[in-house]
């Protein structure tokens, strides 16, 4: 029988790690307080490999997409997963200079398999895109709330899985006795892994982590005349749902005083929406979440320098669905086999 591994945090990072550990024959206990403002719970779930102001290809994009595909086709888990939607992303050019840049860039070896260059306006009846744009092909979105629910249902069919939906304070963790004290039980462990998202910035076992909490706000809108069958990305993104509804996001705020939705964010999002579409719309809902970002926008994987059974997996930021399948597997191999962590994501890169 494998080791007893406790995972603290049941978002994207913690759930994907639990999956990798269970399928490798380990015993997993997941403790999660189901924080309503965690990025995993409220994220729109877009996965996109051409991002940023300059349309840059995501670091490790090809490998990350392949691992995402493998995860979603895993024969053990696939019957439970209803949350995946492969869907192209249309990114209009904002100016003629961007059009000119992409006439050559779309033919480059790194980009040609990922994009389709549109030199004419597309859906001009409903979209502002006088210069055309690019279609980003191997992308889409995942209903993250449904994903986490689907995975938990599968976990609970496994004989070596335990689940505690409750909050935990750090003083309940005894590293010397390798045990966690809950109200009604004591949980011994061989390894413990912190997958806390943005809350890792306050973790006393890993002090001074370079985690930057980043607030993002989203809207749900209704636009009956828009009729998109693709994701629109033009400063904001629009993800089509059923019944003429769309998820729209997102803002990026490093300095914020409240985790609640704000009117300022709503105004910012609708300002950009009206520059992107030509039809009327109605705002139905608004919500906010906190992402765990890092200075180099890459995740953090690590093991405590004095306690080799204490680990960390966090910092997925806006790319949790891309980073998650690959780096949760890397972390699982590190825990089970002591496989070395890549320097590019290791905690040690911060000194």
C-alpha positions as CSV (number, residue, x, y, z in Angstrom):
1,X,0.0,0.0,0.0
2,X,1.3,3.5,-0.9
3,X,2.0,6.4,1.4
4,X,-0.6,8.4,3.3
5,X,-0.5,11.8,1.7
6,X,-2.6,14.7,2.9
7,X,-3.4,17.5,0.4
8,X,-4.5,20.8,1.8
9,X,-6.7,22.6,-0.8
10,X,-9.1,21.1,-3.3
11,X,-8.8,23.5,-6.2
12,X,-7.3,22.8,-9.6
13,X,-3.8,22.1,-8.2
14,X,-4.9,20.0,-5.3
15,X,-7.5,18.0,-7.2
16,X,-5.2,17.2,-10.1
17,X,-2.5,16.2,-7.7
18,X,-4.9,13.9,-5.9
19,X,-5.8,12.3,-9.2
20,X,-2.2,11.6,-10.0
21,X,-1.4,10.2,-6.6
22,X,-4.5,8.0,-6.4
23,X,-3.8,6.5,-9.9
24,X,-0.2,5.8,-8.7
25,X,-1.5,3.7,-5.8
26,X,-1.1,6.2,-3.0
27,X,-3.5,6.9,-0.1
28,X,-4.9,10.4,-0.3
29,X,-6.7,12.6,2.2
30,X,-8.0,15.8,0.8
31,X,-8.9,18.7,3.2
32,X,-10.6,21.6,1.6
33,X,-12.7,24.5,3.0
34,X,-14.3,25.1,-0.4
35,X,-13.3,28.8,-0.3
36,X,-15.9,30.7,-2.4
37,X,-13.4,33.2,-3.7
38,X,-10.7,30.8,-4.8
39,X,-9.7,31.2,-8.5
40,X,-10.5,27.5,-9.1
41,X,-14.1,27.9,-7.9
42,X,-15.0,31.0,-9.9
43,X,-12.7,31.0,-12.9
44,X,-14.2,31.2,-16.4
45,X,-12.0,28.2,-17.3
46,X,-10.5,29.5,-20.5
47,X,-7.3,27.7,-21.8
48,X,-5.5,29.6,-24.5
49,X,-1.9,29.4,-25.8
50,X,-1.7,32.8,-27.6
51,X,-2.0,35.5,-24.9
52,X,-0.9,39.0,-23.9
53,X,-0.8,42.3,-25.7
54,X,1.6,41.0,-28.3
55,X,0.0,37.6,-28.9
56,X,2.8,35.6,-27.4
57,X,2.9,31.8,-27.5
58,X,2.6,30.4,-24.0
59,X,5.7,28.9,-22.4
60,X,5.7,25.1,-23.0
61,X,2.4,25.4,-24.9
62,X,2.7,22.3,-27.0
63,X,3.6,20.0,-24.1
64,X,0.9,21.5,-21.9
65,X,-1.8,21.1,-24.5
66,X,-0.7,17.4,-25.0
67,X,-0.9,16.7,-21.2
68,X,-4.3,18.4,-21.0
69,X,-5.6,16.2,-23.8
70,X,-4.2,13.0,-22.1
71,X,-5.7,13.9,-18.8
72,X,-9.2,14.5,-20.3
73,X,-9.1,11.2,-22.2
74,X,-7.9,9.1,-19.2
75,X,-10.0,6.0,-19.3
76,X,-10.5,5.9,-15.5
77,X,-11.8,9.5,-15.2
78,X,-13.3,10.3,-18.5
79,X,-16.8,8.9,-17.8
80,X,-17.1,11.4,-15.0
81,X,-16.0,14.5,-16.9
82,X,-18.6,16.6,-18.5
83,X,-16.9,20.0,-18.2
84,X,-14.6,20.2,-21.3
85,X,-15.4,22.3,-24.3
86,X,-12.9,22.5,-27.1
87,X,-13.7,25.7,-29.0
88,X,-11.6,28.0,-31.1
89,X,-10.8,31.6,-29.9
90,X,-11.2,34.5,-32.3
91,X,-8.8,37.4,-31.6
92,X,-9.5,40.5,-33.7
93,X,-6.7,42.8,-34.7
94,X,-7.0,46.2,-33.1
95,X,-5.0,48.1,-35.7
96,X,-3.4,47.6,-39.1
97,X,0.1,47.2,-37.5
98,X,-1.2,44.1,-35.7
99,X,-2.6,42.8,-39.0
100,X,0.7,43.4,-40.7
101,X,2.7,41.6,-37.9
102,X,0.5,38.5,-38.1
103,X,0.7,38.2,-41.9
104,X,4.2,36.8,-41.3
105,X,3.9,35.5,-37.8
106,X,1.0,33.2,-38.6
107,X,3.3,31.3,-41.0
108,X,6.1,30.8,-38.6
109,X,6.7,27.2,-37.5
110,X,5.9,27.9,-33.9
111,X,2.6,29.5,-34.7
112,X,1.3,27.9,-37.9
113,X,-0.2,24.8,-36.2
114,X,-2.0,27.0,-33.6
115,X,-3.6,29.8,-35.6
116,X,-5.7,30.5,-38.7
117,X,-5.1,34.0,-40.2
118,X,-8.3,35.9,-41.2
119,X,-7.5,38.8,-43.3
120,X,-11.1,40.0,-43.7
121,X,-13.5,41.1,-41.0
122,X,-15.4,38.2,-39.5
123,X,-19.0,38.4,-38.3
124,X,-19.0,42.1,-39.1
125,X,-22.7,42.3,-38.3
126,X,-22.0,41.8,-34.6
127,X,-18.3,42.4,-34.0
128,X,-15.9,45.3,-34.3
129,X,-13.0,43.8,-36.3
130,X,-12.3,45.9,-39.4
131,X,-8.8,44.4,-39.8
132,X,-9.7,40.7,-39.4
133,X,-8.0,38.6,-36.8
134,X,-6.6,35.2,-35.9
135,X,-8.4,32.1,-34.9
136,X,-6.5,30.2,-32.1
137,X,-7.4,26.6,-32.7
138,X,-6.3,24.1,-30.0
139,X,-8.1,25.9,-27.2
140,X,-11.4,26.1,-25.4
141,X,-12.8,26.3,-21.9
142,X,-13.6,24.1,-19.0
143,X,-16.4,24.6,-16.4
144,X,-14.1,24.6,-13.4
145,X,-16.8,24.2,-10.8
146,X,-18.2,21.2,-12.7
147,X,-14.7,19.8,-13.2
148,X,-13.9,19.9,-9.5
149,X,-17.3,18.3,-8.7
150,X,-16.8,15.6,-11.3
151,X,-13.3,14.8,-9.9
152,X,-14.5,14.6,-6.3
153,X,-17.3,12.2,-7.3
154,X,-14.6,9.9,-8.8
155,X,-12.3,10.3,-5.8
156,X,-15.1,9.2,-3.5
157,X,-15.4,5.9,-5.4
158,X,-11.7,5.1,-4.5
159,X,-11.1,2.9,-1.4
160,X,-7.9,4.8,-0.4
161,X,-9.4,8.3,-0.5
162,X,-10.7,10.4,2.4
163,X,-12.3,13.8,2.2
164,X,-12.8,16.5,4.9
165,X,-14.6,19.6,3.7
166,X,-13.6,21.9,6.5
167,X,-11.2,24.7,7.2
168,X,-7.8,24.1,8.9
169,X,-5.4,26.4,10.8
170,X,-1.7,26.0,10.6
171,X,-1.3,25.2,14.3
172,X,-3.4,22.0,13.7
173,X,-0.4,20.6,11.7
174,X,2.3,18.9,13.8
175,X,5.3,18.3,11.7
176,X,7.2,16.6,14.5
177,X,4.5,14.0,15.0
178,X,3.5,14.0,11.3
179,X,-0.2,14.4,12.1
180,X,-3.1,16.8,11.7
181,X,-5.5,17.4,14.5
182,X,-9.1,17.8,13.5
183,X,-12.1,18.4,15.8
184,X,-13.0,14.7,15.9
185,X,-10.0,12.8,14.7
186,X,-6.2,12.8,14.3
187,X,-4.8,12.2,10.8
188,X,-1.3,10.8,10.6
189,X,0.6,11.4,7.3
190,X,3.7,10.4,5.5
191,X,3.6,13.5,3.3
192,X,1.6,16.8,3.4
193,X,1.2,19.0,0.4
194,X,0.0,22.6,0.5
195,X,-2.2,23.5,-2.6
196,X,-3.7,26.7,-1.1
197,X,-3.7,29.0,-4.1
198,X,-3.3,32.7,-3.1
199,X,-3.4,31.8,0.6
200,X,0.0,30.3,0.3
201,X,1.3,33.9,0.7
202,X,0.6,33.5,4.4
203,X,2.0,30.0,4.9
204,X,4.3,29.9,7.9
205,X,6.1,26.7,6.7
206,X,7.1,28.5,3.5
207,X,7.6,32.1,4.6
208,X,8.2,34.9,2.1
209,X,6.8,33.0,-0.8
210,X,6.6,35.3,-3.9
211,X,2.9,34.7,-4.3
212,X,1.0,37.8,-5.6
213,X,-2.8,37.6,-5.0
214,X,-4.5,39.0,-8.1
215,X,-8.2,39.8,-8.1
216,X,-10.2,39.0,-11.1
217,X,-13.8,39.9,-11.7
218,X,-16.2,38.4,-14.2
219,X,-19.7,39.0,-15.6
220,X,-22.4,36.9,-17.0
221,X,-24.3,38.6,-19.8
222,X,-27.2,37.9,-22.1
223,X,-26.9,39.0,-25.7
224,X,-29.6,37.3,-27.9
225,X,-28.4,38.9,-31.2
226,X,-24.7,38.0,-30.7
227,X,-24.9,34.2,-31.6
228,X,-21.2,33.3,-31.2
229,X,-20.1,29.7,-31.5
230,X,-16.5,30.6,-30.6
231,X,-14.7,32.4,-27.8
232,X,-14.1,36.1,-28.5
233,X,-10.9,37.6,-27.1
234,X,-10.5,41.4,-27.5
235,X,-9.1,42.9,-24.3
236,X,-11.9,41.0,-22.6
237,X,-13.1,37.5,-23.5
238,X,-16.6,36.2,-24.1
239,X,-17.3,32.5,-23.6
240,X,-20.6,31.3,-25.1
241,X,-23.0,29.3,-22.8
242,X,-26.5,28.2,-23.5
243,X,-29.6,30.4,-24.0
244,X,-27.7,33.4,-25.5
245,X,-25.6,33.8,-22.3
246,X,-21.9,34.4,-22.1
247,X,-19.3,34.5,-19.4
248,X,-17.1,37.6,-19.7
249,X,-13.9,38.5,-18.0
250,X,-11.6,39.4,-16.6
251,X,-10.0,42.2,-14.6
252,X,-6.5,42.0,-13.1
253,X,-6.0,43.8,-9.8
254,X,-3.0,43.4,-7.6
255,X,-4.1,46.1,-5.2
256,X,-7.5,45.6,-3.8
257,X,-9.2,46.1,-0.4
258,X,-12.2,43.8,-0.8
259,X,-12.8,40.4,-2.3
260,X,-16.3,41.4,-3.3
261,X,-17.3,42.4,-6.8
262,X,-17.1,46.2,-7.5
263,X,-18.9,48.6,-9.7
264,X,-15.5,49.8,-11.0
265,X,-14.7,46.4,-12.4
266,X,-18.2,46.1,-14.0
267,X,-17.7,49.5,-15.7
268,X,-14.2,48.5,-16.9
269,X,-15.5,45.2,-18.4
270,X,-18.5,46.7,-20.1
271,X,-16.4,49.5,-21.5
272,X,-14.2,47.0,-23.3
273,X,-17.2,44.9,-24.2
274,X,-18.8,47.8,-26.1
275,X,-15.6,48.2,-28.1
276,X,-15.8,44.6,-29.1
277,X,-19.4,43.9,-30.0
278,X,-22.1,45.9,-31.8
279,X,-25.3,44.4,-30.3
280,X,-27.2,45.1,-27.1
281,X,-26.6,43.0,-24.0
282,X,-27.8,42.7,-20.4
283,X,-25.7,42.0,-17.3
284,X,-27.1,39.0,-15.4
285,X,-24.4,38.4,-12.7
286,X,-21.0,39.4,-11.4
287,X,-18.4,37.6,-9.2
288,X,-14.8,37.8,-8.2
289,X,-12.0,35.5,-7.4
290,X,-8.3,35.7,-6.2
291,X,-5.6,34.1,-8.4
292,X,-2.2,33.0,-7.1
293,X,0.3,34.7,-9.4
294,X,4.1,34.8,-9.4
295,X,6.7,37.3,-10.6
296,X,7.7,35.1,-13.6
297,X,4.1,33.8,-14.2
298,X,5.2,30.2,-13.7
299,X,4.0,27.9,-10.9
300,X,5.9,27.1,-7.8
301,X,6.7,23.5,-6.8
302,X,8.9,22.7,-3.9
303,X,9.8,20.7,-0.8
304,X,10.6,22.2,2.6
305,X,14.4,22.5,3.2
306,X,14.3,20.9,6.6
307,X,11.3,18.6,6.3
308,X,11.5,16.5,3.1
309,X,7.9,15.3,3.6
310,X,6.3,18.8,3.4
311,X,5.6,20.1,-0.1
312,X,4.1,23.0,-2.0
313,X,2.2,23.3,-5.3
314,X,0.8,26.7,-6.1
315,X,1.2,29.8,-8.3
316,X,-0.8,28.6,-11.4
317,X,-2.2,32.2,-11.8
318,X,-4.4,32.6,-14.9
319,X,-3.2,29.3,-16.5
320,X,-4.3,26.7,-14.0
321,X,-6.0,24.6,-16.5
322,X,-3.0,24.5,-18.8
323,X,-0.4,24.1,-16.0
324,X,-2.4,21.8,-13.9
325,X,-2.2,18.4,-15.7
326,X,1.5,18.6,-16.4
327,X,2.8,20.1,-13.2
328,X,0.6,18.1,-10.9
329,X,2.1,15.0,-12.5
330,X,5.6,16.4,-12.0
331,X,4.8,17.0,-8.3
332,X,3.4,13.5,-7.8
333,X,6.5,12.0,-9.3
334,X,8.6,14.2,-7.0
335,X,6.7,13.0,-3.9
336,X,6.6,9.3,-4.8
337,X,10.0,8.8,-6.5
338,X,11.9,11.9,-5.4
339,X,12.2,12.8,-9.0
340,X,14.0,16.2,-9.3
341,X,11.9,19.3,-9.9
342,X,12.7,21.4,-13.0
343,X,14.6,24.5,-12.2
344,X,12.1,26.6,-14.1
345,X,9.4,25.9,-11.6
346,X,11.3,24.9,-8.4
347,X,10.8,26.9,-5.3
348,X,14.6,27.2,-5.1
349,X,14.7,29.6,-8.1
350,X,13.7,32.4,-5.7
351,X,16.8,31.7,-3.5
